[in-house]
Each structure stands twice: as C-alpha cells, then as structure tokens.
C-alpha cells in the first residue's frame, strides 16, 4: 500500500486509541537497526489462493482450509497451532506478543517472518529479533517505511497479514481461525478486532472482492466515513 493512502487511516487509529505516533517511529528505528532489506521474490503468492490463519480457537476446526490453500500465512500465535498440526506456514506475521519462540524456530528453518515494531513492544523487538535467522526475517511498521522496514498496511497481526498477502499478489484470500466476537479477549483487544474488521472491509473494497469472514457485519463496520481520508487505493 502507498503510505500516502495508509497514513490517514493510521491517524484515525492512533487518535481512537490514544497512541503516540512518535513512539511507533522510535520502535521502527530500533527495528531498523536489527534487520536487513528482504528479497520478496522468495514469496511467490501471485495468482494463488492464500489462507491467512488467525489465532482464535476456531482454527483447529478449520485446518482443512489451510491444507487446501496454495499458500498459508500465520498471524502470530496461529503459527504454533499450524506447526502442531503438521502444517508449515509459508509466512509468519507477528508483533512478538505470542509464541515468539515458534516464529524464531520457523525462521531458522527458512520460513520468512514479518516482525512488527510498534510503540509498546520495543523490549520484545530487542529481545527476539536478533535471534531470528537474518535472511528470513524482515521488519514492518505502521508509520513511514524505511529501506529495510516496510509498511504494507494493517494494524493487527491478522489484517496486516492479509494486506501483505494482497501486496504479494494473492488471487484469493481465505480466513480460517478468525473470530471478531471472541468473548475471551480484553476490551482493548475487542476494539482492535473491530478495527481489524474495518480494515478487511477496506481491503475487500480495494480488491473488488467479498470475504465471507465479514458476512453479516459489513453494516456494523461501515461507521467509518467513506471519504477521501479513508481510501484503500
């Protein structure tokens, strides 16, 4: 995603949560010191059906969606569930808050990992990113990108994984293990899931596609005005 298109969306998110963008930029700069530019040619998603696995409890009952996909992306803790089921992801997207050891192990086995830095995970970035295989890890941010830290759009691990799969040329996206109404999460996490749904809505409009995971909730996530500051192109 062009950062000029993402920036007004990001500004709404940080205003809604009360986050400080300067802290996100500081986290990005820490990450930049720990990663190298990444060769994205090794991630060939063009024309493929890509399953973006979420970390909800429903994932174990939807493993066939992963097995039937051409490529799989694990959002954060979904990687451990997939590994336990014998399904190795083609890409892991994580902000290092869940099962970072699994992501580290996968990177050392050659699985690319997108490690994300934001304002409140700098200690995790410093602790875990140096332990990844250097050729299999790349950095992502939600503020202005750098030469070696990328911004593909997205806010949570899950929707960020979907935006990344889109950037890599995925033809069709599938969403096993997603639950926007998970009653076990905190109120802040529930609010983040609401934004994840909004952003998937943005992505499906951009792709001229409809994601079944959003069926029944498009009206409830349409409260973000569809004006030029919420563009998805």
LUMGU-24466 format. One record per residue: residue number from 1; residue in one letter; x, y, z of N, C-alpha, C in turn. Coordinates in Angstrom, 3 decimals. Example, Ala and Ser with C-alpha at 12.3 -4.5 7.8 and 13.67 -1.06 7.14 Angstrom:
// LUMGU-24466
(1; "A"; (13.190; -5.690; 7.800); (12.300; -4.500; 7.800); (13.200; -3.300; 7.800));
(2; "S"; (12.850; -2.250; 7.080); (13.670; -1.060; 7.140); (12.900; 0.030; 7.870));
***
This chain:
// LUMGU-24466
(1; "X"; (0.840; -1.197; 0.000); (0.000; 0.000; 0.000); (0.875; 1.246; 0.000));
(2; "X"; (0.509; 2.212; -0.835); (1.165; 3.508; -0.828); (0.965; 4.137; 0.557));
(3; "X"; (2.050; 4.608; 1.163); (1.924; 5.156; 2.516); (0.993; 6.363; 2.549));
(4; "X"; (0.937; 7.119; 1.454); (0.033; 8.272; 1.420); (-1.419; 7.835; 1.561));
(5; "X"; (-1.746; 6.623; 1.097); (-3.100; 6.098; 1.256); (-3.322; 5.563; 2.667));
(6; "X"; (-2.268; 5.002; 3.263); (-2.385; 4.413; 4.596); (-2.383; 5.465; 5.700));
(7; "X"; (-1.641; 6.537; 5.533); (-1.430; 7.490; 6.628); (-2.721; 8.020; 7.246));
(8; "X"; (-3.720; 8.461; 6.463); (-4.936; 8.969; 7.115); (-5.689; 7.892; 7.888));
(9; "X"; (-5.585; 6.645; 7.447); (-6.205; 5.548; 8.190); (-5.469; 5.355; 9.513));
(10; "X"; (-4.152; 5.324; 9.429); (-3.330; 5.193; 10.635); (-3.618; 6.328; 11.623));
(11; "X"; (-3.756; 7.541; 11.115); (-4.021; 8.684; 12.001); (-5.339; 8.509; 12.747));
(12; "X"; (-6.337; 7.939; 12.093); (-7.607; 7.685; 12.772); (-7.442; 6.630; 13.855));
(13; "X"; (-6.644; 5.616; 13.557); (-6.447; 4.542; 14.532); (-5.766; 5.072; 15.786));
(14; "X"; (-4.662; 5.793; 15.629); (-3.931; 6.261; 16.813); (-4.752; 7.284; 17.592));
(15; "X"; (-5.553; 8.080; 16.885); (-6.414; 9.020; 17.588); (-7.472; 8.275; 18.393));
(16; "X"; (-7.991; 7.188; 17.840); (-9.015; 6.414; 18.513); (-8.470; 5.748; 19.775));
(17; "X"; (-7.243; 5.231; 19.706); (-6.663; 4.512; 20.840); (-5.834; 5.409; 21.754));
(18; "X"; (-5.540; 6.613; 21.318); (-4.704; 7.495; 22.130); (-3.233; 7.145; 22.081));
(19; "X"; (-2.791; 6.497; 20.998); (-1.383; 6.146; 20.857); (-0.575; 7.358; 20.399));
(20; "X"; (0.722; 7.299; 20.665); (1.638; 8.378; 20.286); (2.442; 7.927; 19.067));
(21; "X"; (2.239; 8.534; 17.893); (2.992; 8.117; 16.702); (4.495; 8.219; 16.859));
(22; "X"; (4.979; 9.141; 17.708); (6.426; 9.240; 17.875); (6.996; 7.972; 18.491));
(23; "X"; (6.207; 7.287; 19.304); (6.675; 6.032; 19.881); (6.712; 4.932; 18.828));
(24; "X"; (5.764; 4.939; 17.908); (5.814; 3.983; 16.803); (7.049; 4.228; 15.939));
(25; "X"; (7.367; 5.485; 15.704); (8.553; 5.797; 14.893); (9.838; 5.389; 15.617));
(26; "X"; (9.874; 5.592; 16.911); (11.053; 5.172; 17.672); (11.212; 3.659; 17.624));
(27; "X"; (10.094; 2.934; 17.728); (10.147; 1.471; 17.644); (10.617; 1.032; 16.268));
(28; "X"; (10.102; 1.678; 15.230); (10.559; 1.376; 13.867); (12.069; 1.544; 13.741));
(29; "X"; (12.618; 2.596; 14.320); (14.046; 2.863; 14.205); (14.874; 1.821; 14.943));
(30; "X"; (14.366; 1.349; 16.081); (15.050; 0.252; 16.788); (15.069; -0.989; 15.907));
(31; "X"; (13.929; -1.321; 15.320); (13.856; -2.496; 14.455); (14.784; -2.364; 13.259));
(32; "X"; (14.879; -1.161; 12.714); (15.724; -0.930; 11.543); (17.180; -1.282; 11.811));
(33; "X"; (17.604; -1.141; 13.059); (18.992; -1.456; 13.412); (19.246; -2.966; 13.459));
(34; "X"; (18.173; -3.757; 13.412); (18.297; -5.200; 13.645); (17.987; -6.058; 12.428));
(35; "X"; (17.516; -5.444; 11.338); (17.121; -6.231; 10.163); (17.771; -5.664; 8.909));
(36; "X"; (17.837; -6.525; 7.890); (18.362; -6.144; 6.590); (17.212; -6.047; 5.588));
(37; "X"; (17.432; -5.393; 4.428); (16.415; -5.436; 3.375); (16.122; -6.891; 2.985));
(38; "X"; (14.887; -7.141; 2.586); (14.428; -8.510; 2.333); (14.169; -8.717; 0.850));
(39; "X"; (14.499; -9.934; 0.369); (14.252; -10.303; -1.025); (12.855; -10.925; -1.119));
(40; "X"; (11.875; -10.137; -1.543); (10.495; -10.609; -1.562); (10.198; -11.573; -2.707));
(41; "X"; (11.119; -11.724; -3.630); (10.907; -12.682; -4.726); (10.742; -14.108; -4.211));
(42; "X"; (11.235; -14.381; -3.028); (11.115; -15.735; -2.497); (9.702; -16.039; -2.001));
(43; "X"; (8.846; -15.021; -1.921); (7.459; -15.196; -1.512); (6.573; -15.035; -2.747));
(44; "X"; (6.317; -16.133; -3.433); (5.546; -16.094; -4.679); (4.084; -16.428; -4.391));
(45; "X"; (3.289; -15.386; -4.174); (1.860; -15.569; -3.908); (1.011; -15.221; -5.127));
(46; "X"; (1.639; -14.861; -6.225); (0.909; -14.361; -7.387); (-0.021; -15.436; -7.955));
(47; "X"; (-1.312; -15.059; -8.046); (-2.297; -15.956; -8.631); (-2.694; -17.109; -7.736));
(48; "X"; (-2.291; -17.086; -6.484); (-2.529; -18.213; -5.575); (-3.704; -17.958; -4.640));
(49; "X"; (-4.288; -19.046; -4.169); (-5.230; -18.972; -3.058); (-4.422; -18.993; -1.768));
(50; "X"; (-4.578; -17.963; -0.965); (-3.777; -17.798; 0.250); (-4.701; -17.816; 1.458));
(51; "X"; (-4.418; -18.696; 2.392); (-5.162; -18.750; 3.652); (-4.402; -17.967; 4.709));
(52; "X"; (-5.058; -16.974; 5.277); (-4.475; -16.151; 6.340); (-5.051; -16.650; 7.657));
(53; "X"; (-4.248; -17.361; 8.429); (-4.727; -18.028; 9.640); (-4.725; -17.089; 10.826));
(54; "X"; (-5.886; -16.931; 11.454); (-6.000; -16.161; 12.679); (-5.779; -17.041; 13.895));
(55; "X"; (-5.678; -16.408; 15.046); (-5.310; -17.134; 16.251); (-6.455; -17.516; 17.156));
(56; "X"; (-7.695; -17.498; 16.669); (-8.814; -17.840; 17.552); (-8.908; -19.355; 17.739));
(57; "X"; (-9.739; -19.751; 18.703); (-9.909; -21.177; 19.000); (-10.551; -21.947; 17.861));
(58; "X"; (-11.136; -21.253; 16.890); (-11.785; -21.940; 15.772); (-10.779; -22.501; 14.771));
(59; "X"; (-9.514; -22.110; 14.875); (-8.535; -22.519; 13.867); (-8.404; -24.033; 13.763));
(60; "X"; (-8.403; -24.717; 14.897); (-8.207; -26.168; 14.867); (-9.322; -26.877; 14.107));
(61; "X"; (-10.506; -26.272; 14.050); (-11.606; -26.890; 13.312); (-11.623; -26.473; 11.839));
(62; "X"; (-10.698; -25.604; 11.442); (-10.664; -25.111; 10.069); (-9.332; -25.416; 9.386));
(63; "X"; (-8.654; -26.432; 9.849); (-7.339; -26.754; 9.288); (-7.422; -27.173; 7.830));
(64; "X"; (-8.558; -27.722; 7.407); (-8.688; -28.131; 6.012); (-8.587; -26.928; 5.070));
(65; "X"; (-9.014; -25.759; 5.529); (-8.882; -24.552; 4.701); (-7.404; -24.281; 4.433));
(66; "X"; (-6.580; -24.497; 5.434); (-5.138; -24.314; 5.272); (-4.547; -25.367; 4.345));
(67; "X"; (-4.975; -26.604; 4.525); (-4.437; -27.680; 3.697); (-4.827; -27.526; 2.231));
(68; "X"; (-5.981; -26.923; 1.977); (-6.452; -26.763; 0.607); (-5.871; -25.535; -0.085));
(69; "X"; (-5.253; -24.643; 0.672); (-4.730; -23.399; 0.095); (-3.398; -23.647; -0.599));
(70; "X"; (-3.087; -22.765; -1.552); (-1.783; -22.836; -2.223); (-0.666; -22.297; -1.342));
(71; "X"; (-0.977; -21.294; -0.561); (-0.010; -20.680; 0.345); (-0.721; -20.377; 1.662));
(72; "X"; (0.039; -20.347; 2.753); (-0.540; -20.053; 4.062); (0.288; -18.989; 4.776));
(73; "X"; (-0.422; -18.112; 5.471); (0.210; -17.091; 6.298); (-0.324; -17.254; 7.715));
(74; "X"; (0.567; -17.356; 8.673); (0.174; -17.493; 10.074); (0.276; -16.144; 10.755));
(75; "X"; (-0.832; -15.696; 11.321); (-0.817; -14.467; 12.111); (-0.499; -14.823; 13.557));
(76; "X"; (0.678; -14.429; 13.996); (1.097; -14.573; 15.396); (0.946; -16.003; 15.909));
(77; "X"; (0.113; -16.191; 16.946); (0.003; -17.483; 17.605); (-0.542; -18.595; 16.733));
(78; "X"; (-1.115; -18.280; 15.587); (-1.593; -19.327; 14.679); (-0.454; -20.219; 14.210));
(79; "X"; (0.767; -19.697; 14.201); (1.910; -20.479; 13.740); (2.108; -21.727; 14.591));
(80; "X"; (1.947; -21.599; 15.913); (2.140; -22.753; 16.797); (1.055; -23.804; 16.571));
(81; "X"; (-0.181; -23.363; 16.351); (-1.275; -24.297; 16.081); (-1.016; -25.033; 14.774));
(82; "X"; (-0.569; -24.317; 13.774); (-0.277; -24.940; 12.483); (0.868; -25.938; 12.595));
(83; "X"; (1.913; -25.562; 13.287); (3.045; -26.474; 13.470); (2.613; -27.753; 14.176));
(84; "X"; (1.780; -27.620; 15.198); (1.303; -28.793; 15.932); (0.477; -29.711; 15.041));
(85; "X"; (-0.178; -29.115; 14.022); (-1.000; -29.903; 13.101); (-0.210; -30.389; 11.891));
(86; "X"; (1.072; -30.107; 11.859); (1.898; -30.551; 10.747); (1.753; -29.702; 9.500));
(87; "X"; (1.319; -28.452; 9.658); (1.150; -27.541; 8.527); (2.157; -26.407; 8.687));
(88; "X"; (3.180; -26.409; 7.879); (4.205; -25.366; 7.995); (3.763; -24.139; 7.201));
(89; "X"; (3.673; -22.973; 7.834); (3.261; -21.765; 7.103); (4.333; -21.329; 6.111));
(90; "X"; (3.887; -20.619; 5.093); (4.822; -20.044; 4.132); (5.329; -18.685; 4.596));
(91; "X"; (4.626; -18.099; 5.551); (4.985; -16.785; 6.077); (4.349; -16.637; 7.452));
(92; "X"; (5.074; -16.010; 8.374); (4.544; -15.698; 9.702); (4.568; -14.188; 9.878));
(93; "X"; (3.474; -13.642; 10.403); (3.370; -12.210; 10.680); (3.132; -12.049; 12.171));
(94; "X"; (4.012; -11.319; 12.856); (3.925; -11.265; 14.310); (4.462; -9.960; 14.866));
(95; "X"; (3.828; -9.493; 15.949); (4.417; -8.392; 16.709); (5.055; -8.918; 17.996));
(96; "X"; (5.328; -10.231; 18.011); (6.166; -10.879; 19.022); (5.494; -11.022; 20.372));
(97; "X"; (4.169; -10.893; 20.414); (3.497; -10.999; 21.710); (3.004; -12.408; 22.004));
(98; "X"; (2.993; -13.293; 20.995); (2.547; -14.667; 21.203); (3.508; -15.626; 20.505));
(99; "X"; (3.858; -16.679; 21.190); (4.717; -17.757; 20.671); (5.891; -17.249; 19.836));
(100; "X"; (6.673; -16.292; 20.328); (7.820; -15.836; 19.543); (8.844; -16.934; 19.300));
(101; "X"; (8.941; -17.898; 20.220); (9.897; -18.979; 20.026); (9.554; -19.812; 18.795));
(102; "X"; (8.254; -20.000; 18.537); (7.848; -20.726; 17.334); (8.275; -19.961; 16.091));
(103; "X"; (8.059; -18.657; 16.091); (8.452; -17.845; 14.939); (9.963; -17.887; 14.728));
(104; "X"; (10.719; -17.842; 15.805); (12.181; -17.922; 15.698); (12.597; -19.255; 15.095));
(105; "X"; (12.018; -20.347; 15.604); (12.341; -21.678; 15.093); (11.999; -21.805; 13.620));
(106; "X"; (10.848; -21.281; 13.224); (10.452; -21.354; 11.818); (11.404; -20.552; 10.939));
(107; "X"; (11.831; -19.392; 11.411); (12.764; -18.596; 10.609); (14.063; -19.350; 10.393));
(108; "X"; (14.502; -20.069; 11.403); (15.751; -20.833; 11.279); (15.590; -22.029; 10.358));
(109; "X"; (14.333; -22.412; 10.109); (14.040; -23.475; 9.135); (13.769; -22.899; 7.752));
(110; "X"; (13.941; -21.580; 7.594); (13.797; -20.951; 6.288); (12.462; -20.316; 6.004));
(111; "X"; (11.553; -20.281; 7.002); (10.243; -19.658; 6.810); (10.373; -18.152; 7.037));
(112; "X"; (9.990; -17.331; 6.071); (10.057; -15.882; 6.282); (9.125; -15.427; 7.402));
(113; "X"; (9.592; -14.467; 8.178); (8.826; -13.914; 9.290); (8.832; -12.398; 9.177));
(114; "X"; (7.626; -11.813; 9.201); (7.488; -10.362; 9.256); (7.369; -9.961; 10.718));
(115; "X"; (8.413; -9.344; 11.253); (8.431; -8.914; 12.652); (8.039; -7.448; 12.714));
(116; "X"; (7.004; -7.163; 13.493); (6.418; -5.820; 13.521); (6.836; -5.080; 14.780));
(117; "X"; (7.157; -3.797; 14.614); (7.502; -2.941; 15.757); (6.464; -1.838; 15.912));
(118; "X"; (5.983; -1.658; 17.154); (5.109; -0.534; 17.466); (5.505; 0.007; 18.833));
(119; "X"; (4.830; 1.040; 19.256); (5.291; 1.801; 20.404); (5.479; 1.041; 21.689));
(120; "X"; (4.702; -0.031; 21.910); (4.807; -0.711; 23.206); (5.401; -2.114; 23.124));
(121; "X"; (6.122; -2.452; 22.038); (6.770; -3.765; 22.022); (8.273; -3.689; 21.796));
(122; "X"; (8.869; -2.532; 22.074); (10.308; -2.378; 21.850); (11.137; -3.384; 22.649));
(123; "X"; (10.811; -3.658; 23.926); (11.596; -4.688; 24.625); (11.563; -6.037; 23.917));
(124; "X"; (10.406; -6.426; 23.390); (10.311; -7.693; 22.667); (11.116; -7.643; 21.371));
(125; "X"; (11.087; -6.511; 20.679); (11.881; -6.355; 19.460); (13.361; -6.548; 19.765));
(126; "X"; (13.827; -5.902; 20.825); (15.246; -6.017; 21.183); (15.607; -7.444; 21.610));
(127; "X"; (14.690; -8.112; 22.277); (14.977; -9.450; 22.793); (14.940; -10.515; 21.703));
(128; "X"; (13.925; -10.465; 20.846); (13.681; -11.593; 19.945); (14.238; -11.415; 18.536));
(129; "X"; (14.187; -10.217; 17.980); (14.572; -10.075; 16.575); (16.012; -10.515; 16.311));
(130; "X"; (16.991; -10.226; 17.192); (18.341; -10.714; 16.925); (18.463; -12.241; 16.883));
(131; "X"; (17.458; -12.945; 17.398); (17.520; -14.405; 17.429); (16.937; -15.048; 16.171));
(132; "X"; (16.276; -14.257; 15.334); (15.757; -14.783; 14.081); (16.903; -15.031; 13.097));
(133; "X"; (16.661; -15.955; 12.162); (17.598; -16.102; 11.057); (17.589; -14.794; 10.261));
(134; "X"; (18.751; -14.213; 10.061); (18.831; -12.887; 9.467); (18.311; -12.814; 8.044));
(135; "X"; (18.370; -13.917; 7.301); (17.900; -13.907; 5.919); (16.413; -14.205; 5.813));
(136; "X"; (15.791; -14.599; 6.921); (14.385; -14.993; 6.880); (13.473; -14.039; 7.645));
(137; "X"; (14.021; -12.993; 8.215); (13.192; -12.045; 8.961); (13.215; -10.695; 8.244));
(138; "X"; (12.065; -10.031; 8.232); (12.039; -8.658; 7.755); (11.156; -7.832; 8.680));
(139; "X"; (11.388; -6.534; 8.682); (10.710; -5.655; 9.607); (9.517; -4.950; 8.991));
(140; "X"; (8.480; -4.746; 9.799); (7.326; -3.962; 9.356); (6.982; -2.905; 10.405));
(141; "X"; (6.324; -1.868; 9.938); (5.962; -0.738; 10.786); (4.578; -0.242; 10.390));
(142; "X"; (3.963; 0.576; 11.248); (2.685; 1.185; 10.886); (2.827; 2.680; 10.622));
(143; "X"; (4.093; 3.154; 10.657); (4.366; 4.548; 10.295); (5.167; 4.567; 8.991));
(144; "X"; (5.843; 5.670; 8.707); (6.560; 5.785; 7.442); (7.588; 4.669; 7.297));
(145; "X"; (7.617; 3.984; 6.150); (8.578; 2.901; 5.964); (9.990; 3.431; 5.728));
(146; "X"; (10.948; 2.546; 5.938); (12.351; 2.813; 5.634); (12.812; 1.818; 4.568));
(147; "X"; (14.062; 1.899; 4.177); (14.567; 0.984; 3.152); (14.513; -0.475; 3.599));
(148; "X"; (14.606; -0.702; 4.900); (14.623; -2.081; 5.403); (13.493; -2.385; 6.380));
(149; "X"; (12.552; -1.466; 6.548); (11.368; -1.694; 7.386); (10.161; -1.251; 6.565));
(150; "X"; (9.231; -2.167; 6.346); (8.191; -1.975; 5.336); (6.831; -1.710; 5.979));
(151; "X"; (5.963; -1.066; 5.195); (4.594; -0.825; 5.632); (3.665; -1.237; 4.497));
(152; "X"; (2.937; -2.343; 4.707); (2.011; -2.849; 3.704); (0.567; -2.524; 4.063));
(153; "X"; (0.365; -1.788; 5.152); (-0.973; -1.536; 5.659); (-1.339; -2.557; 6.723));
(154; "X"; (-2.383; -2.261; 7.457); (-2.845; -3.176; 8.507); (-2.432; -2.713; 9.889));
(155; "X"; (-3.163; -3.210; 10.879); (-2.988; -2.769; 12.262); (-2.731; -3.938; 13.204));
(156; "X"; (-3.588; -4.948; 13.199); (-3.338; -6.145; 13.998); (-2.555; -7.145; 13.160));
(157; "X"; (-2.015; -8.172; 13.812); (-1.267; -9.185; 13.059); (-2.108; -9.775; 11.932));
(158; "X"; (-3.387; -10.025; 12.203); (-4.229; -10.684; 11.215); (-4.489; -9.843; 9.984));
(159; "X"; (-4.986; -8.620; 10.174); (-5.268; -7.821; 8.978); (-3.982; -7.365; 8.306));
(160; "X"; (-2.908; -7.181; 9.092); (-1.617; -6.861; 8.469); (-1.154; -8.018; 7.584));
(161; "X"; (-1.389; -9.258; 8.013); (-1.050; -10.421; 7.199); (-1.857; -10.438; 5.910));
(162; "X"; (-3.129; -10.049; 5.989); (-3.969; -10.017; 4.788); (-3.478; -8.956; 3.809));
(163; "X"; (-3.124; -7.777; 4.313); (-2.603; -6.729; 3.441); (-1.284; -7.165; 2.798));
(164; "X"; (-0.465; -7.875; 3.540); (0.802; -8.348; 2.999); (0.571; -9.396; 1.908));
(165; "X"; (-0.365; -10.321; 2.139); (-0.690; -11.321; 1.112); (-1.212; -10.645; -0.146));
(166; "X"; (-2.013; -9.608; 0.031); (-2.500; -8.843; -1.114); (-1.331; -8.211; -1.863));
(167; "X"; (-0.409; -7.609; -1.144); (0.756; -6.986; -1.766); (1.568; -8.006; -2.562));
(168; "X"; (1.613; -9.220; -2.070); (2.401; -10.268; -2.723); (1.677; -10.911; -3.903));
(169; "X"; (0.476; -10.441; -4.207); (-0.200; -10.888; -5.416); (-1.215; -11.983; -5.250));
(170; "X"; (-1.661; -12.255; -4.017); (-2.645; -13.325; -3.800); (-3.877; -13.108; -4.670));
(171; "X"; (-4.344; -14.192; -5.295); (-5.541; -14.107; -6.128); (-6.808; -14.184; -5.288));
(172; "X"; (-6.819; -15.080; -4.312); (-7.974; -15.287; -3.443); (-7.486; -15.389; -2.011));
(173; "X"; (-8.206; -14.763; -1.092); (-7.853; -14.811; 0.320); (-8.900; -15.596; 1.090));
(174; "X"; (-8.433; -16.448; 1.996); (-9.296; -17.212; 2.891); (-8.884; -16.886; 4.330));
(175; "X"; (-9.825; -17.010; 5.283); (-9.573; -16.534; 6.639); (-9.972; -17.555; 7.703));
(176; "X"; (-9.291; -18.690; 7.779); (-9.573; -19.627; 8.880); (-9.060; -19.095; 10.206));
(177; "X"; (-9.758; -19.437; 11.279); (-9.285; -19.069; 12.606); (-9.511; -17.621; 12.982));
(178; "X"; (-10.487; -16.967; 12.354); (-10.803; -15.575; 12.679); (-12.104; -15.535; 13.467));
(179; "X"; (-12.114; -14.769; 14.549); (-13.317; -14.604; 15.367); (-13.354; -13.179; 15.880));
(180; "X"; (-14.149; -12.337; 15.226); (-14.246; -10.934; 15.622); (-15.049; -10.735; 16.900));
(181; "X"; (-15.747; -11.770; 17.339); (-16.607; -11.647; 18.519); (-16.122; -12.513; 19.678));
(182; "X"; (-14.837; -12.781; 19.732); (-14.269; -13.641; 20.769); (-14.566; -13.059; 22.155));
(183; "X"; (-15.356; -13.756; 22.972); (-15.732; -13.204; 24.282); (-14.620; -13.284; 25.319));
(184; "X"; (-13.527; -13.977; 24.993); (-12.464; -14.171; 25.976); (-11.430; -13.055; 25.976));
(185; "X"; (-11.499; -12.142; 24.997); (-10.454; -11.128; 24.891); (-10.796; -9.904; 25.734));
(186; "X"; (-9.790; -9.100; 26.008); (-9.979; -7.866; 26.769); (-10.772; -6.855; 25.949));
(187; "X"; (-11.244; -5.811; 26.604); (-11.996; -4.779; 25.893); (-11.122; -4.073; 24.862));
(188; "X"; (-9.841; -3.865; 25.190); (-8.949; -3.226; 24.217); (-8.753; -4.124; 23.006));
(189; "X"; (-8.554; -5.430; 23.245); (-8.396; -6.351; 22.135); (-9.671; -6.418; 21.301));
(190; "X"; (-10.827; -6.384; 21.933); (-12.087; -6.389; 21.192); (-12.177; -5.164; 20.283));
(191; "X"; (-11.695; -4.027; 20.781); (-11.711; -2.822; 19.960); (-10.728; -2.950; 18.798));
(192; "X"; (-9.596; -3.594; 19.047); (-8.642; -3.834; 17.961); (-9.251; -4.758; 16.898));
(193; "X"; (-10.015; -5.753; 17.346); (-10.660; -6.652; 16.388); (-11.684; -5.905; 15.543));
(194; "X"; (-12.325; -4.922; 16.147); (-13.267; -4.108; 15.375); (-12.530; -3.353; 14.274));
(195; "X"; (-11.378; -2.818; 14.617); (-10.578; -2.147; 13.590); (-10.070; -3.142; 12.553));
(196; "X"; (-9.714; -4.349; 12.972); (-9.288; -5.368; 12.009); (-10.386; -5.645; 10.997));
(197; "X"; (-11.634; -5.727; 11.471); (-12.759; -5.940; 10.557); (-12.909; -4.758; 9.612));
(198; "X"; (-12.795; -3.543; 10.136); (-12.886; -2.358; 9.276); (-11.820; -2.405; 8.181));
(199; "X"; (-10.612; -2.775; 8.576); (-9.518; -2.780; 7.610); (-9.680; -3.887; 6.578));
(200; "X"; (-10.225; -5.033; 6.983); (-10.529; -6.058; 5.988); (-11.600; -5.563; 5.027));
(201; "X"; (-12.557; -4.788; 5.558); (-13.555; -4.185; 4.687); (-12.915; -3.249; 3.672));
(202; "X"; (-11.936; -2.490; 4.128); (-11.169; -1.623; 3.238); (-10.477; -2.461; 2.166));
(203; "X"; (-9.867; -3.565; 2.582); (-9.112; -4.399; 1.650); (-10.031; -5.067; 0.628));
(204; "X"; (-11.195; -5.527; 1.063); (-12.061; -6.190; 0.093); (-12.610; -5.189; -0.923));
(205; "X"; (-12.841; -3.950; -0.511); (-13.250; -2.938; -1.482); (-12.120; -2.664; -2.462));
(206; "X"; (-10.922; -2.598; -1.942); (-9.758; -2.353; -2.803); (-9.569; -3.481; -3.808));
(207; "X"; (-9.837; -4.710; -3.400); (-9.668; -5.870; -4.270); (-10.920; -6.185; -5.090));
(208; "X"; (-11.988; -5.450; -4.857); (-13.268; -5.751; -5.510); (-13.660; -7.200; -5.262));
(209; "X"; (-13.582; -7.582; -3.997); (-13.833; -8.967; -3.568); (-14.635; -8.900; -2.272));
(210; "X"; (-15.331; -9.974; -1.955); (-16.020; -10.042; -0.668); (-15.481; -11.233; 0.112));
(211; "X"; (-15.069; -10.968; 1.349); (-14.536; -12.009; 2.209); (-15.670; -12.576; 3.058));
(212; "X"; (-15.931; -13.882; 2.984); (-17.006; -14.455; 3.799); (-16.876; -14.178; 5.288));
(213; "X"; (-15.653; -13.978; 5.770); (-15.457; -13.718; 7.198); (-16.142; -12.422; 7.633));
(214; "X"; (-16.450; -11.547; 6.682); (-17.136; -10.289; 7.003); (-18.643; -10.361; 6.781));
(215; "X"; (-19.140; -11.487; 6.310); (-20.578; -11.611; 6.084); (-21.341; -11.361; 7.388));
(216; "X"; (-22.370; -10.550; 7.312); (-23.191; -10.261; 8.476); (-22.695; -9.117; 9.334));
(217; "X"; (-21.546; -8.536; 8.990); (-21.023; -7.444; 9.822); (-20.626; -6.217; 9.014));
(218; "X"; (-20.861; -6.214; 7.720); (-20.431; -5.052; 6.928); (-21.155; -3.783; 7.355));
(219; "X"; (-22.421; -3.888; 7.698); (-23.155; -2.696; 8.114); (-22.599; -2.144; 9.422));
(220; "X"; (-22.188; -3.021; 10.316); (-21.707; -2.570; 11.622); (-20.317; -1.961; 11.556));
(221; "X"; (-19.556; -2.260; 10.507); (-18.212; -1.678; 10.392); (-18.195; -0.527; 9.403));
(222; "X"; (-19.356; -0.143; 8.918); (-19.424; 0.925; 7.924); (-19.541; 2.298; 8.566));
(223; "X"; (-19.285; 2.387; 9.877); (-19.425; 3.674; 10.549); (-18.231; 4.586; 10.314));
(224; "X"; (-17.191; 4.069; 9.663); (-16.087; 4.933; 9.261); (-16.493; 5.615; 7.961));
(225; "X"; (-16.535; 6.939; 7.914); (-16.995; 7.635; 6.711); (-16.183; 7.245; 5.480));
(226; "X"; (-16.854; 6.999; 4.387); (-16.184; 6.619; 3.155); (-15.799; 7.882; 2.386));
(227; "X"; (-14.833; 8.597; 2.901); (-14.400; 9.830; 2.245); (-12.955; 9.677; 1.797));
(228; "X"; (-12.373; 10.739; 1.301); (-11.041; 10.641; 0.718); (-9.967; 10.326; 1.761));
(229; "X"; (-10.239; 10.533; 3.034); (-9.230; 10.224; 4.057); (-9.303; 8.765; 4.503));
(230; "X"; (-10.180; 7.995; 3.895); (-10.288; 6.564; 4.219); (-10.227; 5.792; 2.907));
(231; "X"; (-9.263; 6.135; 2.066); (-9.196; 5.482; 0.778); (-8.335; 4.238; 0.867));
(232; "X"; (-8.593; 3.293; 0.006); (-7.927; 1.997; 0.075); (-7.044; 1.749; -1.142));
(233; "X"; (-6.876; 2.739; -2.000); (-6.099; 2.511; -3.217); (-4.632; 2.799; -2.986));
***
